[in-house]
Amino acid sequence: MNAPTTIAHQTLSREDLRALAQTGKGQANTFEGCCFDDCDLRELDLAGSIFVDCTFARARFEKALMSGTRWASCSAPQARFDMADLTEASFEGGDYNNSSWVRARLSATSFRDVKLTGATFLNAQTLGLNFKSSILVHTDLRGVSFRKQRVEGLNMTGADLGGCNFSSAVVAGGSLQDANLKGANFKGADLCATELGQVTVGDLQQHFKGCTLSTEQAAAIISSLGVQVV
């Protein structure tokens, strides 16, 4: 059986990856500093591959098999991961702004220190999906469950969190300012260390019922009603 191959600093095409798959006979490969910009990688089997400092601008991964892949400091703005299998994949650092993950399989997938501004995760399979210290500004996360998770350092300013489940979660740091919270569940959630932005009493009843806020957050809400807090 052939050993896994490391490919470095090359511009690669769909045909190159298919050739590697043929010669590697199922062995996962490592790619370092490679360019896959505008590459059509739909339905390819890349399971277990490792990508380090690679670029995938506008690349297409629809229905690709990429379970267990590792992505370190890669750049994939406007890439399409729709319906791809990324089960137990990990993303460390990198730019995935305006990427699409519609109906992708993201069970037990992790994102750390990643930029996902404007990305969409609509109808993705997200059981065990985890984000940490990432930028999710104006990201579409509708229906994602964060139940009982420690949600740490996520900037979700302007994100669409409609129908998200934050019940019993600890949301530490980050921001929910101007996020769409329609139908979101914060029952039992700890939001004491989160920037909420401007919150009204109506918001408390509609969106934050059952959550825990800090005394500073509560005082700010009361002050916004014109009541002096002493």
C-alpha positions as CSV (number, residue, x, y, z in Angstrom):
1,M,0.0,0.0,0.0
2,N,1.3,3.4,-0.9
3,A,2.2,5.9,1.9
4,P,0.3,9.2,2.1
5,T,1.8,11.9,-0.1
6,T,2.6,15.5,0.8
7,I,2.0,18.0,-2.1
8,A,3.4,21.5,-1.6
9,H,3.1,24.8,-3.3
10,Q,1.4,23.7,-6.5
11,T,-1.7,24.8,-8.4
12,L,-3.9,21.8,-8.7
13,S,-6.9,20.8,-10.7
14,R,-9.7,18.3,-10.4
15,E,-7.8,16.0,-12.7
16,D,-4.7,16.2,-10.5
17,L,-6.7,15.1,-7.4
18,R,-8.4,12.3,-9.3
19,A,-4.9,11.1,-10.4
20,L,-3.6,11.2,-6.8
21,A,-6.6,9.2,-5.6
22,Q,-5.9,6.6,-8.2
23,T,-2.2,6.2,-7.4
24,G,-2.8,6.6,-3.6
25,K,-5.4,3.8,-3.5
26,G,-7.4,5.4,-0.7
27,Q,-4.6,7.0,1.2
28,A,-5.3,10.5,2.5
29,N,-2.9,13.2,1.3
30,T,-1.5,16.4,2.8
31,F,-1.5,19.6,0.8
32,E,0.6,22.6,1.9
33,G,0.4,26.0,0.3
34,C,-1.5,24.7,-2.7
35,C,-3.9,26.7,-4.9
36,F,-7.3,25.3,-5.7
37,D,-8.9,28.7,-6.7
38,D,-12.0,28.3,-9.0
39,C,-11.5,24.5,-8.9
40,D,-14.4,22.1,-9.5
41,L,-14.0,19.5,-6.8
42,R,-17.7,18.3,-6.7
43,E,-18.3,14.7,-5.6
44,L,-14.6,13.9,-5.1
45,D,-13.5,11.6,-2.3
46,L,-11.1,13.7,-0.2
47,A,-11.8,12.0,3.2
48,G,-9.0,12.4,5.7
49,S,-7.0,14.9,3.7
50,I,-5.1,17.6,5.4
51,F,-4.9,21.2,3.9
52,V,-2.5,23.7,5.3
53,D,-2.2,27.3,4.0
54,C,-4.1,26.4,0.9
55,T,-6.4,28.7,-1.2
56,F,-9.9,27.7,-2.4
57,A,-11.4,30.9,-3.6
58,R,-14.8,30.2,-5.3
59,A,-14.0,26.4,-5.3
60,R,-16.9,24.0,-5.5
61,F,-17.2,21.1,-3.1
62,E,-20.8,20.1,-3.6
63,K,-21.5,16.5,-2.5
64,A,-17.7,15.9,-1.9
65,L,-16.7,13.3,0.7
66,M,-14.5,15.1,3.2
67,S,-15.2,13.5,6.5
68,G,-12.3,13.8,8.9
69,T,-10.5,16.4,6.9
70,R,-8.2,19.0,8.6
71,W,-8.0,22.6,7.4
72,A,-5.4,24.9,8.9
73,S,-5.1,28.6,7.9
74,C,-6.8,28.1,4.6
75,S,-8.6,30.7,2.5
76,A,-11.9,29.8,0.8
77,P,-14.0,32.9,0.2
78,Q,-17.2,32.2,-1.7
79,A,-16.5,28.5,-1.8
80,R,-19.5,26.1,-2.0
81,F,-19.6,23.2,0.4
82,D,-23.3,22.4,-0.2
83,M,-24.4,18.8,0.6
84,A,-20.7,17.9,1.2
85,D,-19.9,15.3,3.9
86,L,-17.6,17.1,6.4
87,T,-18.4,14.9,9.4
88,E,-15.7,15.3,12.1
89,A,-13.8,17.8,10.0
90,S,-11.8,20.5,11.8
91,F,-11.1,24.1,10.6
92,E,-8.4,26.0,12.4
93,G,-7.9,29.6,11.4
94,G,-8.6,30.8,7.9
95,D,-11.1,32.9,5.8
96,Y,-14.3,31.3,4.7
97,N,-16.3,34.5,4.2
98,N,-19.4,34.3,2.1
99,S,-19.1,30.5,1.8
100,S,-22.1,28.2,1.5
101,W,-22.7,25.1,3.6
102,V,-26.3,24.5,2.6
103,R,-27.5,20.9,3.6
104,A,-23.9,20.0,4.4
105,R,-23.1,17.2,6.9
106,L,-21.4,18.9,9.8
107,S,-21.9,16.5,12.6
108,A,-19.1,16.9,15.2
109,T,-17.4,19.4,12.9
110,S,-15.3,22.2,14.6
111,F,-14.4,25.7,13.6
112,R,-11.7,27.6,15.6
113,D,-10.5,31.2,15.0
114,V,-12.3,31.2,11.6
115,K,-13.8,34.0,9.6
116,L,-17.2,33.1,8.3
117,T,-18.8,36.5,7.6
118,G,-21.8,36.2,5.4
119,A,-21.6,32.4,5.2
120,T,-24.8,30.3,5.2
121,F,-25.4,27.0,7.0
122,L,-29.1,26.7,6.0
123,N,-30.5,23.2,6.6
124,A,-27.1,21.7,7.4
125,Q,-26.8,18.7,9.7
126,T,-25.2,20.2,12.7
127,L,-25.4,17.7,15.6
128,G,-22.3,18.4,17.7
129,L,-21.2,21.3,15.5
130,N,-18.9,23.6,17.5
131,F,-17.6,27.1,16.9
132,K,-15.0,28.9,19.0
133,S,-13.4,32.4,18.8
134,S,-14.8,32.9,15.3
135,I,-16.3,35.8,13.3
136,L,-19.9,35.0,12.3
137,V,-21.0,38.4,11.3
138,H,-24.2,38.3,9.2
139,T,-23.9,34.5,9.0
140,D,-27.0,32.5,8.4
141,L,-27.2,30.0,11.3
142,R,-30.9,29.4,11.3
143,G,-31.9,26.3,13.3
144,V,-28.5,25.4,14.6
145,S,-28.5,24.0,18.1
146,F,-26.0,25.2,20.7
147,R,-27.8,23.5,23.5
148,K,-25.6,22.9,26.6
149,Q,-22.5,24.1,24.8
150,R,-20.0,26.6,25.9
151,V,-20.2,29.2,23.1
152,E,-17.0,31.1,23.4
153,G,-15.8,34.2,21.7
154,L,-18.3,34.3,18.7
155,N,-19.0,37.6,17.1
156,M,-22.5,37.0,15.8
157,T,-23.3,40.7,15.1
158,G,-26.2,40.8,12.6
159,A,-26.3,37.0,12.3
160,D,-29.5,35.2,11.5
161,L,-30.1,33.1,14.6
162,G,-33.8,32.4,13.9
163,G,-34.9,29.2,15.6
164,C,-31.5,28.5,17.1
165,N,-31.4,26.6,20.4
166,F,-29.2,28.1,23.1
167,S,-31.0,26.5,26.0
168,S,-28.7,25.8,29.0
169,A,-25.7,27.1,27.0
170,V,-23.0,29.4,28.4
171,V,-22.4,32.2,25.9
172,A,-19.0,33.6,26.9
173,G,-17.8,36.7,25.2
174,G,-18.7,37.7,21.6
175,S,-21.7,39.6,20.5
176,L,-25.4,39.1,19.7
177,Q,-25.8,42.7,18.7
178,D,-28.4,43.3,15.9
179,A,-28.8,39.5,15.4
180,N,-32.1,38.1,14.2
181,L,-33.4,36.1,17.3
182,K,-36.9,35.2,16.0
183,G,-37.8,31.9,17.5
184,A,-34.5,31.4,19.3
185,N,-34.5,29.6,22.6
186,F,-32.3,31.0,25.4
187,K,-34.0,29.3,28.3
188,G,-31.5,28.6,31.0
189,A,-28.7,30.2,29.0
190,D,-26.0,32.3,30.7
191,L,-25.5,35.5,28.7
192,C,-23.7,37.5,31.4
193,A,-20.5,37.9,29.4
194,T,-22.1,38.6,26.0
195,E,-22.6,41.9,24.2
196,L,-26.3,42.1,23.6
197,G,-26.5,45.6,22.1
198,Q,-29.7,47.6,22.6
199,V,-32.3,45.4,24.4
200,T,-35.8,46.4,25.3
201,V,-38.2,44.9,27.8
202,G,-40.1,43.5,24.8
203,D,-36.9,41.7,23.7
204,L,-36.6,40.2,27.1
205,Q,-40.1,38.7,26.9
206,Q,-39.8,37.6,23.3
207,H,-36.2,36.4,22.9
208,F,-34.4,36.2,26.3
209,K,-37.1,34.7,28.5
210,G,-35.5,32.3,31.1
211,C,-31.9,33.4,30.5
212,T,-29.4,34.8,33.0
213,L,-28.1,38.3,32.6
214,S,-25.5,40.3,34.6
215,T,-26.5,43.1,36.9
216,E,-24.7,45.5,34.4
217,Q,-26.8,44.2,31.5
218,A,-30.0,44.5,33.5
219,A,-29.1,48.0,34.6
220,A,-28.5,49.1,31.0
221,I,-31.9,47.8,29.9
222,I,-33.6,49.6,32.8
223,S,-31.7,52.8,32.0
224,S,-32.8,52.6,28.4
225,L,-36.4,53.0,29.7
226,G,-35.5,56.3,31.2
227,V,-35.3,54.9,34.7
228,Q,-32.4,55.9,36.9
229,V,-30.5,53.0,38.5
230,V,-28.7,53.8,41.7
